Amino acid sequence: MVTGSVQIAKLFKVPTLVIGLTIVAFGTSAPELLVSLKAALSGHPDISVGNVVGSNISNIALVLGLTAIIFPIPVSRKLIKFDWPVMMGLSIIFYVFSLNGILKWWEGLFFVGAIVVFNLYSVHKGRKSNKNEENGVNSEKNTAWYISTVIIVASSITLVLGANWLVIGASGLARSFGIGERVISVSIIAFGTSVPELATSIVAALRKETDISIGNIIGSNIFNIAGILGITALVKPIGVNEKIITSDLIWMLGITLLLFILMLGKKGRLTRWSGAILLLSYSLYIYFLLK
């Protein structure tokens, strides 16, 4: 996916950061979308919402933390001035919408509209910033892009079956051990659906495509809220567990704010120490979740 994403960035003459925030983010968030839709339609709202909240927490604290430890990640001014505020703003709106215990269809429509505007604006600004750069793509690279696209599409098809099995297995596991679906969804399911983000970010960091590493995470979190919850709420209004509102969403907002503080470091990057702090925050969240 990383190689194909770089080729797409060159083909459409946009920075790799923009591709990370849009196409890569959409691809790595596909599991969350399918799981949340399946869970909502089969009467498991805690899994539907908890999967998104838990994924956003693990994306920042676990995935970005591990990635920064492996390879410190430079942070662009655009991420700090635009992309992070969009992520934080949508997170706060999600919290406010959840206070009445349900995400309604019109709130879903608002989120869907927000993700469409965000993607269009990101691509437009990216192309504008690259208008004076040469981004020629030779036939060999076009072939690599084409093959990558076919692989992504084929992989997405298998996710449909995987989402169905994951929801059935998770709800069954919760019943067997007497554990609430909320706990299962914000921990085990969230980790499972965050694996694509983890793999993509680490591979991108090792290949020194760090814009994709961090863009993938922020873009995925934006898509998780605006895209996944938006589409799911449009299909069927989603009930929001009170514990998710009073605990998990607070953790999500806190860890999102922590990321901003760490991105403001003097070195202009997420250092290994920053990664360690993020991992510690994730460990504390899981500790209090299971306590």
SVG drawing of the C-alpha trace seen along z (x, -y; Angstrom):
<svg xmlns="http://www.w3.org/2000/svg" viewBox="-32 -27 47 46">
<polyline fill="none" stroke="black" stroke-width="0.4" points="0.0,0.0 2.8,-2.4 4.5,-2.0 1.2,-2.3 0.3,-5.4 3.6,-7.1 2.8,-6.4 -0.7,-7.8 0.8,-10.9 3.1,-11.4 0.3,-10.6 -2.1,-13.2 0.7,-15.6 -0.2,-15.9 2.1,-15.6 2.4,-12.1 1.0,-13.7 -2.3,-14.4 -2.5,-10.8 -1.8,-9.5 -4.7,-11.7 -7.1,-10.6 -6.6,-7.4 -4.4,-5.5 -6.6,-6.6 -9.7,-5.3 -8.0,-2.0 -6.8,-1.3 -10.1,-2.3 -12.1,0.1 -12.2,2.8 -13.6,0.3 -16.3,-0.8 -17.4,2.8 -17.3,3.8 -19.3,0.8 -21.9,1.2 -22.4,4.9 -22.6,4.3 -25.2,1.6 -27.4,3.6 -27.2,6.7 -28.1,4.9 -24.7,4.4 -24.4,0.6 -21.6,0.8 -19.4,2.6 -20.3,0.1 -19.3,-2.9 -16.7,-1.3 -14.8,-0.1 -14.4,-3.6 -13.5,-5.2 -11.1,-2.4 -9.5,-2.5 -8.9,-6.3 -7.2,-5.8 -5.1,-2.9 -4.2,-4.7 -2.6,-7.6 -1.3,-6.0 -0.3,-2.6 0.3,-2.8 1.9,-6.2 3.7,-5.5 5.3,-2.4 6.1,-4.0 7.8,-7.0 9.9,-4.7 11.1,-2.8 11.7,-6.0 11.2,-9.6 8.5,-11.3 8.9,-14.9 5.7,-16.9 4.7,-19.4 3.1,-22.8 0.0,-21.8 -0.7,-18.9 -0.5,-21.3 -2.4,-24.2 -5.1,-22.3 -5.3,-18.5 -5.0,-18.1 -7.6,-20.9 -10.0,-19.1 -9.4,-15.8 -9.9,-17.5 -12.9,-19.5 -14.7,-16.4 -13.9,-14.5 -15.5,-17.3 -18.5,-17.4 -18.8,-13.6 -18.7,-14.0 -21.5,-16.6 -23.6,-14.6 -23.3,-11.6 -24.5,-13.3 -28.1,-12.5 -27.2,-8.8 -27.8,-8.4 -26.3,-9.4 -29.2,-10.5 -29.4,-10.4 -28.9,-14.1 -25.8,-14.0 -24.5,-11.2 -25.3,-13.4 -23.3,-16.2 -20.3,-13.9 -20.5,-12.6 -20.6,-16.1 -17.6,-17.0 -15.4,-14.1 -16.3,-15.0 -15.3,-18.6 -12.1,-17.6 -11.0,-15.3 -11.8,-17.8 -10.0,-20.6 -7.0,-18.5 -6.5,-17.3 -7.1,-20.9 -4.6,-22.4 -2.1,-19.6 -2.3,-20.1 -2.0,-23.8 1.2,-23.5 2.7,-21.1 1.8,-23.0 5.4,-24.1 6.9,-20.6 7.5,-18.0 5.9,-14.7 6.5,-12.5 5.5,-8.9 7.2,-6.4 5.4,-3.2 7.1,-1.0 5.7,-3.1 2.3,-3.2 2.3,0.6 3.3,0.7 0.4,-1.7 -2.0,0.4 -1.0,3.7 -1.3,2.0 -4.8,0.8 -5.9,4.3 -4.5,5.7 -6.2,3.1 -9.6,3.8 -9.2,7.6 -8.2,7.2 -11.3,5.0 -13.6,7.7 -12.2,10.2 -12.8,7.6 -16.6,8.0 -16.3,11.7 -13.8,10.7 -16.0,8.0 -18.9,10.5 -16.8,13.1 -15.3,10.4 -18.6,9.1 -20.1,12.6 -16.9,13.8 -16.6,10.6 -20.3,10.7 -20.0,14.4 -16.7,13.9 -18.4,11.1 -21.3,13.4 -19.0,16.4 -16.8,14.5 -19.5,12.1 -17.6,9.1 -19.5,6.2 -19.4,5.6 -18.1,2.1 -14.9,3.4 -14.4,6.0 -15.0,3.4 -12.7,0.6 -9.9,3.1 -9.7,6.3 -11.8,5.3 -10.2,1.8 -6.7,3.4 -7.7,5.8 -9.1,3.2 -6.1,0.9 -3.6,3.5 -3.7,2.0 -2.8,-1.4 0.0,0.2 1.5,2.1 1.1,-0.9 2.7,-3.4 5.6,-1.2 6.4,-0.3 6.1,-3.9 8.5,-5.0 11.0,-2.3 10.9,-3.6 11.3,-7.1 7.8,-8.1 7.0,-9.7 4.3,-11.9 2.3,-8.8 3.0,-7.4 1.5,-10.3 -1.0,-11.3 -2.4,-7.8 -3.1,-8.0 -4.7,-11.5 -6.6,-10.8 -7.9,-7.5 -9.1,-9.1 -10.9,-11.8 -12.5,-9.1 -13.4,-6.9 -15.5,-9.7 -16.9,-11.5 -16.9,-8.6 -17.6,-5.5 -20.0,-6.9 -21.5,-9.2 -22.3,-6.4 -23.5,-4.1 -25.8,-6.6 -27.3,-7.4 -28.1,-3.7 -29.3,-3.3 -29.2,-5.6 -26.7,-4.4 -27.2,-4.2 -24.2,-5.4 -23.4,-3.6 -23.1,-6.0 -19.7,-4.5 -18.4,-5.3 -19.5,-9.0 -18.1,-9.4 -14.9,-7.3 -13.8,-6.2 -14.6,-9.5 -12.8,-11.5 -9.7,-9.3 -10.0,-9.8 -10.1,-13.6 -7.3,-13.5 -4.9,-11.4 -5.8,-13.6 -4.8,-16.6 -1.6,-14.9 -0.6,-14.3 -0.8,-18.0 1.4,-18.8 4.0,-16.3 3.9,-17.6 4.9,-21.0 8.2,-19.8 11.3,-22.0 12.7,-19.4 9.5,-19.6 9.1,-15.9 7.6,-13.0 10.7,-11.7 11.3,-8.3 10.5,-9.8 7.2,-11.1 6.4,-7.6 7.2,-6.1 4.8,-8.7 2.0,-7.7 2.6,-4.0 2.4,-4.7 -0.9,-6.5 -2.3,-3.5 -1.2,-1.2 -2.9,-3.3 -6.1,-3.4 -6.2,0.4 -5.3,0.7 -8.2,-1.4 -10.5,0.2 -9.9,3.7 -9.6,2.6"/>
</svg>
